[in-house]
Amino acid sequence: MNPYVLMILLSSLGLGTTLTFASSHWLLAWMGLEVNTLAIMPLMARHHHPRAVEATTKYFLTQATAAAMILFASTTNAWITGEWDINNMSTPLVNAMIITALALKIGLAPMHFWMPEVLQGLDLTTGLILSTWQKLAPMALILQTAQALDPLLLTSLGFMSTLVGGWGGLNQTQLRKMLAYSSIAHLGWMIIVLEYAPQLTLLTLTVYIFLTSATFLSLKTCSATKINTLAMTWSNSPILTATTALVLLSLGGLPPLTGFMPKWLILQELTKQGLPIVATIMALAAMLSLYFYLRICYTMTLTISPNTTNSATPWRVKTTQGSLPLAILTVISLTLLPVTPAIMVLTT
């Protein structure tokens, strides 16, 4: 892709998200979401592979449906109240339509069906943008409208997303689909605590972005898209393989790694709010996600590929990937748990 075109598309991604962040007007927020969607589609289809074009088409149809629902709900709200203010939500029907549309935007269950299929058709770099940056603008709108939303609806969406994200990734062999279900599960953790402690939702989103970025960059460095290709990574780069396995365990929420922090704080908050049964089931659902992360770790560190590879030996080819972002994100993914009190002081 022409570097000037790439610069324009990436700048448009930043502009769309910033516009949604800065707006208190539903029409401006909708425009920001549309700029975001239109900017990422050429990045998704740039390889002109039929699978990438299919994923781009599915993404476009899904996002267009969600955007139409947001526009219809915000127009209805303006018709009833006479205002376009995001914080001035009127009726339960409008609130339900807004959260449904935003859930479709980010891939919350049961509106999650597009997410694994779309992510599977993308390369790892665009998949990283879709899994992290594209979540920011809809999550900002969800955080702004949280006080007007039905707590039961939010709890149901979060609960279902955690279970679907855990169960859906169990039998997968494609790493991008696993990361898609991982995204769905983590979004469930963010949404279920939104009504009680929005700062924990923001903390969980931040930690998720660090962990997912480190995972995608590690897989890109290894040039891995399926589980069985990871069996060769130990001979390629033992240090990268060990750190990637630890990042995956952190993504699953295993102490003493960083990923344990948001799950621990969310379970504590749910218990304080008198929801011990919900907290228990959420903790059990996290075990499902941890299982398929363990499958990847087992393949990477404890197995050797039994087949001779017919491709070029990758351990003899020097990588051109930048290692500094990966190193920084890996350190953050593994070592932030001891500073949890300081992080909580900053977020409250």
N, C-alpha and C positions, 0 to 999 in steps of 0.2 A: 504494500500500500504506500502511496505517495506520502512522504513525511509531513507535507503541508496539510493534506487532507486528514491525516492521523491527528495532527495538532488541533485542527478545527473540531474534530469529533470529540477529542478528550476535553477540550475547552468547553464544548457544549454540554458534555456530561457534568462538568463542574458548575457551569452556569445554571443548568436545570435544577440541580440539587440545592445550590445557594438560593435560587429564586423561591423554592419551596420552603427552605429554612426561614427566609426573611419575611415571608408573606403572612399576613393575618386575614387575607381576603381569599375566599374559596376559588375565585376565578384565576388569580395569580398562582395559587398553589397548584391548580389543575394545569396551568400552562407550564409550570416547572416540571411536573410529572411527564407531560407530553414531550418537552424538549429532551428530557432524559431518555425516554423511549426511542425517539427518532434518532438520537445520537448513537445509541448502542447498536442499533440494527445493522448498519454497515459494518461495524466491527464483528458482529456475529456471522455475517455472510461473506466475509472478505476472502475466504478460501475457495468459494464457489463449489464446494462439495455438496452433492445432493442432501446429505445428512445435515449439513450446516444450514442450507436453505430451508429444509423442512423445520429445523429447530427455530430459525428466525421467523418463519411464517406462524408457527404455533405461538411463539412469544408475542408477536404483533397482535394476533387475534385475541389472546388473553388480556394483554395490556389495554387494547382498545375497548374491550368489554368493560374492564374495570374503570377506565377513564370515563366512559359513557355513564356508568352507574354513579360515579362521583359527581359528574356534571349535573345529572338529573336530580340527585339527592340535594346538592347544594342549591340548585335552582328552586327546588321545592321548599327548602328551608328559607331562602330569600323571599319567596312568595308568601310564606306564612308570617315571617317575622319582619320583613322589610329590610333586612340587613344581610350582608355577605360575610360577616365576621365569623371566623372559624370557631371562636370560643362561645358563640351564641347559637347553640343547637336547640331546636324547638321540640320536636316530637320523637317518641320512641321509634317510630317507623323510619324517620330520616336517620336517626342514630344507627339503627340496625343496617340500613343500606350503606351508610358510610363505612362501618367496620367490615361489612361483607366485601365491599369493593377494595378496601385497603388490604384485607386478608388475601384477596385474589391477586393483588399486586405483588405481595411479598411471598406468597405460597404457603399460607397457613392451611392446615387441614380443617375442613374437608375440601378446600379449594386449592389443593396442592398438586393435582394430577399433572399439570403442565411442567412442574419444576424438574423432576428427574429426566423426563424426555428431552426437554430443552437443554439442560446442562450436559447431557450425554452427547449432543450433537456439536458442542463447542470445543475449541481448543482450550488449554488450561489457563491461558492468560485472560481470555474473554470470560471464561467460567469464573475466574477470580473476581473480575469486575461485577459480574452478575450476582455472585454470592455475597459480596460485601458492599460495594458502593451503591448498587441499585436498591439496597435495603434502607438506606439512610433517609431518603425523602419520605417514603410512606411511613416509616417508623416515627419521623418527626410529626407527621399529621396525627398518627395514633396517640402519641404522647400529648399533643395539644388538646385532643378531644376526649381524653381518657375520663375526665370527671363527669362527662355527660353520658358515657356508655353504660350499658347494663352489666353489672358485675357478674351475673350468672352467665351471660353470653361470653364475656371475656374468659371466665374460668373454663367454660365448656370448650372454647376454641383452643386455649392453651393445653388443656387436659388431652383433647383429641390429637393435637399436633405432636405432643410428646409420645403418645402411644403409637401413632402412625409412623413417626420418624424412627422409632425403635424397631417396630415390627417390619417396616418396609425395607430396611437395610440388611436384614439378616441373611437373605439368600442371594444377595447381589455379588456379582464378580467384577462389575465395572466400577472403577474407583470414583468416577464422576457421579454416578448414580448414588453411590454410598455417601458422598459428600453432599448431594442434594437432600437425601433423607436426614443427614446430620443437620443440615440447615433447618429443615422442617422441625426437628426435635428441639433445637436451640431456640427457635422462634416461639415454640410452645412455652419454654421456660420464661422467656421475656414477657409474653402476654399474660400468663397466669398471675404474675405478681404486679402487673401494671396498676391495678386499682388500689393496691395497698401501699406500694413503695415504688413510685416511678423512677427514683434514683437507682434502684436495683435493676430495673429494666435497662436503663442507660449503661450501667456498669456491665451487665451481661452482654449487651450489644458490642461494647468496646472490646471486651475480652474475646468474644466470638470472632470479631474481625481480625484481631491479632493471631488467634489460633488458626483460623481458616486461611489467612494469608500465608502463614508459615507452611501449612500443609500443601497448599497449591504450589508455592515456589519450590518446595522440596520435590514434589512429584514432577514438576517441570524440569528441574535439574536432572532427575533420574530418567526423564522421558518415559514415564510409566502412566498407562491408562487402564490397565487390568491387573488383577491381583497376581496372576501367574507370572507377569513380567517383573514383579518385585523380587522374585526369588534370585535374580541375578545381581541385585543392587549391592549385596554385601561384598562381592568380589570387586565391584566397581569403586565403591567409596564406603568403607566401613564406618567412618565418623559420621558422614551424612545419614547413613542408614540408622545408626544408633540414635541420633538426635531426632530423626523423623519418627521413629517408633515412640520416643518419649513425647513428642508433640501430639501424636495420635492418642496416646494415653491421657495427655492433658485435655485434649478435646473431649474425651470420654468422661472427664471429671474425676480422675484418680488422684488422691492426695499422695505426696505433698506437692503436686504440680499446680500451676496457675488455674487450670480449668476447674479445679475443685472449689475455688473461691465463690463464684456466682451461685453454684448449686447449693453450697453450704448456707450462704446467706438467704437464698430464696426459701429453702426448707425451714430455716429458722423463722423467717417472717410469716410463712404460712401457718406454722405452729402457733406463733403469737396471735394470729388472727382467728384462732379457733378452728383450724382446718387440718387436724392431724391425719385424717384418713386420706385427704387429697395429697398431703405431703408424703405420706407413706407410698401411695401408688406412683407418685412422681419419682420418688427415689428408686422404686422397682423398675419403672420404665427406663431410668437412666442405665440400669444394668443391661437392658437390651442393646442400647447404643454402645455400651462398653464392650459387649461381646463382639460386635462386628469390627470394632477398632482392634480388638485383640486378635481377630483373624488376620488382619493386615499385618500386625506386628509379628505374629507367628510366621507368616510367609516371608517377611523381610529378614528376620533374624535367626530363625531356627530351621529353615529348610534350604536345600540346594536344588536348583533346577535339574531334573533328571534328563532333560533333552538337550541335544546340541543345538545351538542357535545358528541360523543360516544368515543372520544379519551381520553387519560390521561390528567388530568388538568395541563396545562403547568405552571400555576402560582405557583404550589406547588413544582416544580422541579427547583433546582438552575441551572442556566446556567453555562456552562463551557467555554463560549466564552470570549476571551480577551476584556476587556472594554476600555483599554487605547488607542489603535488605533482609536476606534470608537469615543471616547471622543475628541481626538485631531482633527480628521477630521471634526467632527460636529462643533466644535468651529471655525475652519477655514472656514467651509461652511457658517457660519452665520454672521461672524463679520469682514470680511476683507474689506468691502466696504468703510469705512471711511479712510483707508490707500491707496486708489487708487492713489493719487498723488505720494506717495512714490514708489509704485509699478511701475508706469509709468516711473519714473526717473531711476529705476533700469533696465528697459527693453529697454530704448532708449540709 
